Amino acid sequence: MGIIDGYPDGTFKPENPLKRSELIKIIKALADGGYITAPSRGTTGGTAGTTTGGTTGTAP
């Protein structure tokens, strides 16, 4: 996948806190690779201001 490469000196430090810039790089790489997509911004559904994404339907 090549999403997480580690540090320039060749090390990988999973115990270190993740910096905001590192998180953005990971999210961008996932999006560029087609692993994640942004939700569509339809004009129907009345989801403005919600945090759930406004999905409709019933759970299985």
mmCIF file of the N, C-alpha and C atoms, coordinates in Angstrom:
data_MODEL
# 
_entry.id   MODEL 
# 
loop_
_atom_site.group_PDB 
_atom_site.id 
_atom_site.type_symbol 
_atom_site.label_atom_id 
_atom_site.label_alt_id 
_atom_site.label_comp_id 
_atom_site.label_asym_id 
_atom_site.label_entity_id 
_atom_site.label_seq_id 
_atom_site.pdbx_PDB_ins_code 
_atom_site.Cartn_x 
_atom_site.Cartn_y 
_atom_site.Cartn_z 
_atom_site.occupancy 
_atom_site.B_iso_or_equiv 
_atom_site.pdbx_formal_charge 
_atom_site.auth_seq_id 
_atom_site.auth_comp_id 
_atom_site.auth_asym_id 
_atom_site.auth_atom_id 
_atom_site.pdbx_PDB_model_num 
ATOM 1   N N  . MET A 1 1  ? 0.807   -1.197 0.000  1.00 0.00 ? 1  MET A N  1 
ATOM 2   C CA . MET A 1 1  ? 0.000   0.000  0.000  1.00 0.00 ? 1  MET A CA 1 
ATOM 3   C C  . MET A 1 1  ? 0.851   1.261  0.000  1.00 0.00 ? 1  MET A C  1 
ATOM 4   N N  . GLY A 1 2  ? 1.896   1.315  0.827  1.00 0.00 ? 2  GLY A N  1 
ATOM 5   C CA . GLY A 1 2  ? 2.763   2.480  0.856  1.00 0.00 ? 2  GLY A CA 1 
ATOM 6   C C  . GLY A 1 2  ? 2.139   3.712  1.487  1.00 0.00 ? 2  GLY A C  1 
ATOM 7   N N  . ILE A 1 3  ? 1.155   3.539  2.354  1.00 0.00 ? 3  ILE A N  1 
ATOM 8   C CA . ILE A 1 3  ? 0.484   4.679  2.965  1.00 0.00 ? 3  ILE A CA 1 
ATOM 9   C C  . ILE A 1 3  ? 1.347   5.288  4.072  1.00 0.00 ? 3  ILE A C  1 
ATOM 10  N N  . ILE A 1 4  ? 1.942   4.442  4.910  1.00 0.00 ? 4  ILE A N  1 
ATOM 11  C CA . ILE A 1 4  ? 2.775   4.912  6.008  1.00 0.00 ? 4  ILE A CA 1 
ATOM 12  C C  . ILE A 1 4  ? 4.208   4.459  5.750  1.00 0.00 ? 4  ILE A C  1 
ATOM 13  N N  . ASP A 1 5  ? 5.100   5.428  5.574  1.00 0.00 ? 5  ASP A N  1 
ATOM 14  C CA . ASP A 1 5  ? 6.484   5.118  5.227  1.00 0.00 ? 5  ASP A CA 1 
ATOM 15  C C  . ASP A 1 5  ? 7.443   5.183  6.404  1.00 0.00 ? 5  ASP A C  1 
ATOM 16  N N  . GLY A 1 6  ? 7.082   5.831  7.481  1.00 0.00 ? 6  GLY A N  1 
ATOM 17  C CA . GLY A 1 6  ? 8.005   6.041  8.581  1.00 0.00 ? 6  GLY A CA 1 
ATOM 18  C C  . GLY A 1 6  ? 8.722   7.369  8.434  1.00 0.00 ? 6  GLY A C  1 
ATOM 19  N N  . TYR A 1 7  ? 9.805   7.511  9.159  1.00 0.00 ? 7  TYR A N  1 
ATOM 20  C CA . TYR A 1 7  ? 10.565  8.757  9.170  1.00 0.00 ? 7  TYR A CA 1 
ATOM 21  C C  . TYR A 1 7  ? 11.684  8.718  8.129  1.00 0.00 ? 7  TYR A C  1 
ATOM 22  N N  . PRO A 1 8  ? 12.185  9.905  7.729  1.00 0.00 ? 8  PRO A N  1 
ATOM 23  C CA . PRO A 1 8  ? 13.239  9.962  6.702  1.00 0.00 ? 8  PRO A CA 1 
ATOM 24  C C  . PRO A 1 8  ? 14.486  9.157  7.042  1.00 0.00 ? 8  PRO A C  1 
ATOM 25  N N  . ASP A 1 9  ? 14.764  8.951  8.343  1.00 0.00 ? 9  ASP A N  1 
ATOM 26  C CA . ASP A 1 9  ? 15.957  8.192  8.716  1.00 0.00 ? 9  ASP A CA 1 
ATOM 27  C C  . ASP A 1 9  ? 15.729  6.681  8.673  1.00 0.00 ? 9  ASP A C  1 
ATOM 28  N N  . GLY A 1 10 ? 14.547  6.261  8.186  1.00 0.00 ? 10 GLY A N  1 
ATOM 29  C CA . GLY A 1 10 ? 14.256  4.840  8.039  1.00 0.00 ? 10 GLY A CA 1 
ATOM 30  C C  . GLY A 1 10 ? 13.608  4.193  9.252  1.00 0.00 ? 10 GLY A C  1 
ATOM 31  N N  . THR A 1 11 ? 13.357  4.972  10.292 1.00 0.00 ? 11 THR A N  1 
ATOM 32  C CA . THR A 1 11 ? 12.743  4.414  11.498 1.00 0.00 ? 11 THR A CA 1 
ATOM 33  C C  . THR A 1 11 ? 11.223  4.511  11.430 1.00 0.00 ? 11 THR A C  1 
ATOM 34  N N  . PHE A 1 12 ? 10.587  3.703  12.250 1.00 0.00 ? 12 PHE A N  1 
ATOM 35  C CA . PHE A 1 12 ? 9.132   3.728  12.398 1.00 0.00 ? 12 PHE A CA 1 
ATOM 36  C C  . PHE A 1 12 ? 8.864   3.729  13.894 1.00 0.00 ? 12 PHE A C  1 
ATOM 37  N N  . LYS A 1 13 ? 8.170   4.737  14.379 1.00 0.00 ? 13 LYS A N  1 
ATOM 38  C CA . LYS A 1 13 ? 7.990   4.918  15.821 1.00 0.00 ? 13 LYS A CA 1 
ATOM 39  C C  . LYS A 1 13 ? 6.506   4.935  16.179 1.00 0.00 ? 13 LYS A C  1 
ATOM 40  N N  . PRO A 1 14 ? 5.885   3.756  16.283 1.00 0.00 ? 14 PRO A N  1 
ATOM 41  C CA . PRO A 1 14 ? 4.445   3.717  16.538 1.00 0.00 ? 14 PRO A CA 1 
ATOM 42  C C  . PRO A 1 14 ? 4.048   4.236  17.916 1.00 0.00 ? 14 PRO A C  1 
ATOM 43  N N  . GLU A 1 15 ? 4.999   4.341  18.843 1.00 0.00 ? 15 GLU A N  1 
ATOM 44  C CA . GLU A 1 15 ? 4.677   4.836  20.186 1.00 0.00 ? 15 GLU A CA 1 
ATOM 45  C C  . GLU A 1 15 ? 4.605   6.361  20.241 1.00 0.00 ? 15 GLU A C  1 
ATOM 46  N N  . ASN A 1 16 ? 5.127   7.047  19.217 1.00 0.00 ? 16 ASN A N  1 
ATOM 47  C CA . ASN A 1 16 ? 5.089   8.509  19.180 1.00 0.00 ? 16 ASN A CA 1 
ATOM 48  C C  . ASN A 1 16 ? 3.688   8.998  18.843 1.00 0.00 ? 16 ASN A C  1 
ATOM 49  N N  . PRO A 1 17 ? 3.283   10.124 19.435 1.00 0.00 ? 17 PRO A N  1 
ATOM 50  C CA . PRO A 1 17 ? 1.986   10.706 19.064 1.00 0.00 ? 17 PRO A CA 1 
ATOM 51  C C  . PRO A 1 17 ? 1.966   11.086 17.591 1.00 0.00 ? 17 PRO A C  1 
ATOM 52  N N  . LEU A 1 18 ? 0.814   10.964 16.970 1.00 0.00 ? 18 LEU A N  1 
ATOM 53  C CA . LEU A 1 18 ? 0.651   11.304 15.561 1.00 0.00 ? 18 LEU A CA 1 
ATOM 54  C C  . LEU A 1 18 ? 0.430   12.803 15.439 1.00 0.00 ? 18 LEU A C  1 
ATOM 55  N N  . LYS A 1 19 ? 1.223   13.454 14.609 1.00 0.00 ? 19 LYS A N  1 
ATOM 56  C CA . LYS A 1 19 ? 1.075   14.885 14.379 1.00 0.00 ? 19 LYS A CA 1 
ATOM 57  C C  . LYS A 1 19 ? -0.067  15.116 13.406 1.00 0.00 ? 19 LYS A C  1 
ATOM 58  N N  . ARG A 1 20 ? -0.675  16.279 13.480 1.00 0.00 ? 20 ARG A N  1 
ATOM 59  C CA . ARG A 1 20 ? -1.781  16.618 12.578 1.00 0.00 ? 20 ARG A CA 1 
ATOM 60  C C  . ARG A 1 20 ? -1.342  16.514 11.118 1.00 0.00 ? 20 ARG A C  1 
ATOM 61  N N  . SER A 1 21 ? -0.147  16.996 10.806 1.00 0.00 ? 21 SER A N  1 
ATOM 62  C CA . SER A 1 21 ? 0.339   16.952 9.428  1.00 0.00 ? 21 SER A CA 1 
ATOM 63  C C  . SER A 1 21 ? 0.531   15.513 8.951  1.00 0.00 ? 21 SER A C  1 
ATOM 64  N N  . GLU A 1 22 ? 0.931   14.619 9.861  1.00 0.00 ? 22 GLU A N  1 
ATOM 65  C CA . GLU A 1 22 ? 1.094   13.210 9.501  1.00 0.00 ? 22 GLU A CA 1 
ATOM 66  C C  . GLU A 1 22 ? -0.266  12.560 9.229  1.00 0.00 ? 22 GLU A C  1 
ATOM 67  N N  . LEU A 1 23 ? -1.260  12.913 10.037 1.00 0.00 ? 23 LEU A N  1 
ATOM 68  C CA . LEU A 1 23 ? -2.608  12.387 9.824  1.00 0.00 ? 23 LEU A CA 1 
ATOM 69  C C  . LEU A 1 23 ? -3.167  12.846 8.484  1.00 0.00 ? 23 LEU A C  1 
ATOM 70  N N  . ILE A 1 24 ? -2.955  14.115 8.158  1.00 0.00 ? 24 ILE A N  1 
ATOM 71  C CA . ILE A 1 24 ? -3.421  14.640 6.871  1.00 0.00 ? 24 ILE A CA 1 
ATOM 72  C C  . ILE A 1 24 ? -2.751  13.901 5.722  1.00 0.00 ? 24 ILE A C  1 
ATOM 73  N N  . LYS A 1 25 ? -1.462  13.617 5.847  1.00 0.00 ? 25 LYS A N  1 
ATOM 74  C CA . LYS A 1 25 ? -0.742  12.887 4.798  1.00 0.00 ? 25 LYS A CA 1 
ATOM 75  C C  . LYS A 1 25 ? -1.340  11.490 4.616  1.00 0.00 ? 25 LYS A C  1 
ATOM 76  N N  . ILE A 1 26 ? -1.666  10.820 5.710  1.00 0.00 ? 26 ILE A N  1 
ATOM 77  C CA . ILE A 1 26 ? -2.254  9.475  5.640  1.00 0.00 ? 26 ILE A CA 1 
ATOM 78  C C  . ILE A 1 26 ? -3.631  9.533  4.984  1.00 0.00 ? 26 ILE A C  1 
ATOM 79  N N  . ILE A 1 27 ? -4.463  10.474 5.414  1.00 0.00 ? 27 ILE A N  1 
ATOM 80  C CA . ILE A 1 27 ? -5.810  10.596 4.843  1.00 0.00 ? 27 ILE A CA 1 
ATOM 81  C C  . ILE A 1 27 ? -5.738  10.913 3.362  1.00 0.00 ? 27 ILE A C  1 
ATOM 82  N N  . LYS A 1 28 ? -4.827  11.818 2.977  1.00 0.00 ? 28 LYS A N  1 
ATOM 83  C CA . LYS A 1 28 ? -4.676  12.165 1.554  1.00 0.00 ? 28 LYS A CA 1 
ATOM 84  C C  . LYS A 1 28 ? -4.224  10.958 0.738  1.00 0.00 ? 28 LYS A C  1 
ATOM 85  N N  . ALA A 1 29 ? -3.276  10.197 1.267  1.00 0.00 ? 29 ALA A N  1 
ATOM 86  C CA . ALA A 1 29 ? -2.802  9.010  0.550  1.00 0.00 ? 29 ALA A CA 1 
ATOM 87  C C  . ALA A 1 29 ? -3.919  7.984  0.396  1.00 0.00 ? 29 ALA A C  1 
ATOM 88  N N  . LEU A 1 30 ? -4.734  7.809  1.420  1.00 0.00 ? 30 LEU A N  1 
ATOM 89  C CA . LEU A 1 30 ? -5.870  6.882  1.330  1.00 0.00 ? 30 LEU A CA 1 
ATOM 90  C C  . LEU A 1 30 ? -6.882  7.364  0.291  1.00 0.00 ? 30 LEU A C  1 
ATOM 91  N N  . ALA A 1 31 ? -7.159  8.661  0.277  1.00 0.00 ? 31 ALA A N  1 
ATOM 92  C CA . ALA A 1 31 ? -8.106  9.209  -0.694 1.00 0.00 ? 31 ALA A CA 1 
ATOM 93  C C  . ALA A 1 31 ? -7.555  9.120  -2.117 1.00 0.00 ? 31 ALA A C  1 
ATOM 94  N N  . ASP A 1 32 ? -6.289  9.476  -2.294 1.00 0.00 ? 32 ASP A N  1 
ATOM 95  C CA . ASP A 1 32 ? -5.671  9.418  -3.622 1.00 0.00 ? 32 ASP A CA 1 
ATOM 96  C C  . ASP A 1 32 ? -5.632  7.995  -4.161 1.00 0.00 ? 32 ASP A C  1 
ATOM 97  N N  . GLY A 1 33 ? -5.491  7.022  -3.267 1.00 0.00 ? 33 GLY A N  1 
ATOM 98  C CA . GLY A 1 33 ? -5.459  5.618  -3.675 1.00 0.00 ? 33 GLY A CA 1 
ATOM 99  C C  . GLY A 1 33 ? -6.833  5.003  -3.868 1.00 0.00 ? 33 GLY A C  1 
ATOM 100 N N  . GLY A 1 34 ? -7.887  5.778  -3.584 1.00 0.00 ? 34 GLY A N  1 
ATOM 101 C CA . GLY A 1 34 ? -9.241  5.275  -3.761 1.00 0.00 ? 34 GLY A CA 1 
ATOM 102 C C  . GLY A 1 34 ? -9.729  4.403  -2.618 1.00 0.00 ? 34 GLY A C  1 
ATOM 103 N N  . TYR A 1 35 ? -9.004  4.400  -1.497 1.00 0.00 ? 35 TYR A N  1 
ATOM 104 C CA . TYR A 1 35 ? -9.399  3.574  -0.355 1.00 0.00 ? 35 TYR A CA 1 
ATOM 105 C C  . TYR A 1 35 ? -10.518 4.207  0.456  1.00 0.00 ? 35 TYR A C  1 
ATOM 106 N N  . ILE A 1 36 ? -10.615 5.543  0.416  1.00 0.00 ? 36 ILE A N  1 
ATOM 107 C CA . ILE A 1 36 ? -11.700 6.253  1.073  1.00 0.00 ? 36 ILE A CA 1 
ATOM 108 C C  . ILE A 1 36 ? -12.219 7.318  0.121  1.00 0.00 ? 36 ILE A C  1 
ATOM 109 N N  . THR A 1 37 ? -13.465 7.706  0.293  1.00 0.00 ? 37 THR A N  1 
ATOM 110 C CA . THR A 1 37 ? -14.047 8.774  -0.506 1.00 0.00 ? 37 THR A CA 1 
ATOM 111 C C  . THR A 1 37 ? -14.814 9.717  0.410  1.00 0.00 ? 37 THR A C  1 
ATOM 112 N N  . ALA A 1 38 ? -14.955 10.940 -0.016 1.00 0.00 ? 38 ALA A N  1 
ATOM 113 C CA . ALA A 1 38 ? -15.728 11.916 0.741  1.00 0.00 ? 38 ALA A CA 1 
ATOM 114 C C  . ALA A 1 38 ? -17.205 11.639 0.521  1.00 0.00 ? 38 ALA A C  1 
ATOM 115 N N  . PRO A 1 39 ? -18.031 11.897 1.532  1.00 0.00 ? 39 PRO A N  1 
ATOM 116 C CA . PRO A 1 39 ? -19.466 11.709 1.347  1.00 0.00 ? 39 PRO A CA 1 
ATOM 117 C C  . PRO A 1 39 ? -19.988 12.685 0.315  1.00 0.00 ? 39 PRO A C  1 
ATOM 118 N N  . SER A 1 40 ? -21.008 12.281 -0.421 1.00 0.00 ? 40 SER A N  1 
ATOM 119 C CA . SER A 1 40 ? -21.584 13.178 -1.420 1.00 0.00 ? 40 SER A CA 1 
ATOM 120 C C  . SER A 1 40 ? -22.328 14.297 -0.720 1.00 0.00 ? 40 SER A C  1 
ATOM 121 N N  . ARG A 1 41 ? -22.428 15.416 -1.382 1.00 0.00 ? 41 ARG A N  1 
ATOM 122 C CA . ARG A 1 41 ? -23.098 16.578 -0.804 1.00 0.00 ? 41 ARG A CA 1 
ATOM 123 C C  . ARG A 1 41 ? -24.411 16.821 -1.533 1.00 0.00 ? 41 ARG A C  1 
ATOM 124 N N  . GLY A 1 42 ? -25.335 15.915 -1.397 1.00 0.00 ? 42 GLY A N  1 
ATOM 125 C CA . GLY A 1 42 ? -26.640 16.069 -2.015 1.00 0.00 ? 42 GLY A CA 1 
ATOM 126 C C  . GLY A 1 42 ? -27.438 17.181 -1.367 1.00 0.00 ? 42 GLY A C  1 
ATOM 127 N N  . THR A 1 43 ? -28.443 17.653 -2.074 1.00 0.00 ? 43 THR A N  1 
ATOM 128 C CA . THR A 1 43 ? -29.260 18.739 -1.538 1.00 0.00 ? 43 THR A CA 1 
ATOM 129 C C  . THR A 1 43 ? -30.532 18.217 -0.900 1.00 0.00 ? 43 THR A C  1 
ATOM 130 N N  . THR A 1 44 ? -30.729 16.906 -0.891 1.00 0.00 ? 44 THR A N  1 
ATOM 131 C CA . THR A 1 44 ? -31.923 16.350 -0.281 1.00 0.00 ? 44 THR A CA 1 
ATOM 132 C C  . THR A 1 44 ? -31.575 15.668 1.025  1.00 0.00 ? 44 THR A C  1 
ATOM 133 N N  . GLY A 1 45 ? -32.552 15.431 1.839  1.00 0.00 ? 45 GLY A N  1 
ATOM 134 C CA . GLY A 1 45 ? -32.331 14.686 3.066  1.00 0.00 ? 45 GLY A CA 1 
ATOM 135 C C  . GLY A 1 45 ? -32.296 15.526 4.322  1.00 0.00 ? 45 GLY A C  1 
ATOM 136 N N  . GLY A 1 46 ? -32.143 16.843 4.189  1.00 0.00 ? 46 GLY A N  1 
ATOM 137 C CA . GLY A 1 46 ? -32.171 17.705 5.358  1.00 0.00 ? 46 GLY A CA 1 
ATOM 138 C C  . GLY A 1 46 ? -31.111 17.378 6.389  1.00 0.00 ? 46 GLY A C  1 
ATOM 139 N N  . THR A 1 47 ? -29.885 17.173 5.961  1.00 0.00 ? 47 THR A N  1 
ATOM 140 C CA . THR A 1 47 ? -28.840 16.761 6.892  1.00 0.00 ? 47 THR A CA 1 
ATOM 141 C C  . THR A 1 47 ? -27.950 17.913 7.337  1.00 0.00 ? 47 THR A C  1 
ATOM 142 N N  . ALA A 1 48 ? -28.297 19.133 6.997  1.00 0.00 ? 48 ALA A N  1 
ATOM 143 C CA . ALA A 1 48 ? -27.447 20.261 7.370  1.00 0.00 ? 48 ALA A CA 1 
ATOM 144 C C  . ALA A 1 48 ? -27.303 20.341 8.879  1.00 0.00 ? 48 ALA A C  1 
ATOM 145 N N  . GLY A 1 49 ? -26.068 20.441 9.330  1.00 0.00 ? 49 GLY A N  1 
ATOM 146 C CA . GLY A 1 49 ? -25.805 20.579 10.742 1.00 0.00 ? 49 GLY A CA 1 
ATOM 147 C C  . GLY A 1 49 ? -25.756 19.279 11.519 1.00 0.00 ? 49 GLY A C  1 
ATOM 148 N N  . THR A 1 50 ? -25.922 18.154 10.859 1.00 0.00 ? 50 THR A N  1 
ATOM 149 C CA . THR A 1 50 ? -25.864 16.871 11.582 1.00 0.00 ? 50 THR A CA 1 
ATOM 150 C C  . THR A 1 50 ? -24.455 16.326 11.539 1.00 0.00 ? 50 THR A C  1 
ATOM 151 N N  . THR A 1 51 ? -24.151 15.430 12.457 1.00 0.00 ? 51 THR A N  1 
ATOM 152 C CA . THR A 1 51 ? -22.829 14.823 12.484 1.00 0.00 ? 51 THR A CA 1 
ATOM 153 C C  . THR A 1 51 ? -22.873 13.368 12.025 1.00 0.00 ? 51 THR A C  1 
ATOM 154 N N  . THR A 1 52 ? -24.052 12.862 11.685 1.00 0.00 ? 52 THR A N  1 
ATOM 155 C CA . THR A 1 52 ? -24.172 11.464 11.321 1.00 0.00 ? 52 THR A CA 1 
ATOM 156 C C  . THR A 1 52 ? -24.064 11.234 9.824  1.00 0.00 ? 52 THR A C  1 
ATOM 157 N N  . GLY A 1 53 ? -24.047 12.266 9.051  1.00 0.00 ? 53 GLY A N  1 
ATOM 158 C CA . GLY A 1 53 ? -23.949 12.099 7.600  1.00 0.00 ? 53 GLY A CA 1 
ATOM 159 C C  . GLY A 1 53 ? -25.300 11.951 6.930  1.00 0.00 ? 53 GLY A C  1 
ATOM 160 N N  . GLY A 1 54 ? -26.357 11.835 7.703  1.00 0.00 ? 54 GLY A N  1 
ATOM 161 C CA . GLY A 1 54 ? -27.695 11.818 7.132  1.00 0.00 ? 54 GLY A CA 1 
ATOM 162 C C  . GLY A 1 54 ? -28.030 10.600 6.328  1.00 0.00 ? 54 GLY A C  1 
ATOM 163 N N  . THR A 1 55 ? -27.520 9.446  6.688  1.00 0.00 ? 55 THR A N  1 
ATOM 164 C CA . THR A 1 55 ? -27.853 8.249  5.937  1.00 0.00 ? 55 THR A CA 1 
ATOM 165 C C  . THR A 1 55 ? -29.300 7.873  6.189  1.00 0.00 ? 55 THR A C  1 
ATOM 166 N N  . THR A 1 56 ? -29.913 7.285  5.171  1.00 0.00 ? 56 THR A N  1 
ATOM 167 C CA . THR A 1 56 ? -31.308 6.879  5.298  1.00 0.00 ? 56 THR A CA 1 
ATOM 168 C C  . THR A 1 56 ? -31.404 5.390  5.107  1.00 0.00 ? 56 THR A C  1 
ATOM 169 N N  . GLY A 1 57 ? -32.527 4.819  5.487  1.00 0.00 ? 57 GLY A N  1 
ATOM 170 C CA . GLY A 1 57 ? -32.745 3.394  5.321  1.00 0.00 ? 57 GLY A CA 1 
ATOM 171 C C  . GLY A 1 57 ? -32.872 2.721  6.675  1.00 0.00 ? 57 GLY A C  1 
ATOM 172 N N  . THR A 1 58 ? -32.948 1.416  6.650  1.00 0.00 ? 58 THR A N  1 
ATOM 173 C CA . THR A 1 58 ? -33.092 0.673  7.890  1.00 0.00 ? 58 THR A CA 1 
ATOM 174 C C  . THR A 1 58 ? -31.895 -0.238 8.098  1.00 0.00 ? 58 THR A C  1 
ATOM 175 N N  . ALA A 1 59 ? -31.569 -0.445 9.332  1.00 0.00 ? 59 ALA A N  1 
ATOM 176 C CA . ALA A 1 59 ? -30.455 -1.326 9.656  1.00 0.00 ? 59 ALA A CA 1 
ATOM 177 C C  . ALA A 1 59 ? -30.884 -2.775 9.485  1.00 0.00 ? 59 ALA A C  1 
ATOM 178 N N  . PRO A 1 60 ? -29.957 -3.649 9.098  1.00 0.00 ? 60 PRO A N  1 
ATOM 179 C CA . PRO A 1 60 ? -30.323 -5.054 8.907  1.00 0.00 ? 60 PRO A CA 1 
ATOM 180 C C  . PRO A 1 60 ? -30.712 -5.733 10.212 1.00 0.00 ? 60 PRO A C  1 
# 
